[in-house]
Amino acid sequence: MGLELFSPDDDSSAVVTAARAPDGIDSGELVLLLRDRHGVTLAPGQGELKGKIFRIGHIGYYDVFDITTALAAVELALIELGADVERGVAVTRALEAFEHTPV
């Protein structure tokens, strides 16, 4: 999808992934569209990051289908908001990562 992670790899979290919204996209608007139109709940940025980042939680039970659903919804919502993202990339990359992750 071409999104920039908010936190570098060496400072990542096991419970949440934060990404910067593309230029011209308000992350709060993205989060509302995801919830209201697509039934997917993500968290917006807070404080000085309000409107700039969004957060995908992955604590507790989740599986590859939860992750791919969230990523597909983010991709679709970004396209609906006018972002220039390549379709289908996020889900493909998530499935590739899952295939190479030991159980």
SULLINDA-V461208 format. One record per backbone hydrogen bond with DSSP energy under -1.0 kcal/mol. NH is the residue of the N-H (numbers start at 1). CO is the residue of the C=O. If there is no record, write none. Layout:
BEGIN
NH;CO / NH;CO
END
This chain:
BEGIN
6;18 / 11;8 / 12;9 / 17;56 / 19;54 / 20;4 / 21;52 / 25;22 / 27;51 / 30;26 / 31;27 / 32;28 / 33;29 / 34;30 / 35;31 / 36;32 / 37;33 / 40;34 / 43;55 / 45;53 / 49;46 / 50;47 / 52;49 / 53;49 / 54;19 / 55;43 / 56;17 / 58;15 / 67;63 / 68;64 / 69;65 / 70;66 / 71;67 / 72;68 / 73;69 / 74;70 / 75;71 / 76;72 / 77;73 / 78;74 / 79;75 / 80;76 / 81;77 / 82;79 / 83;78 / 85;83 / 92;88 / 93;89 / 94;90 / 95;91 / 96;92 / 97;93 / 98;94 / 99;95 / 100;96 / 101;98
END
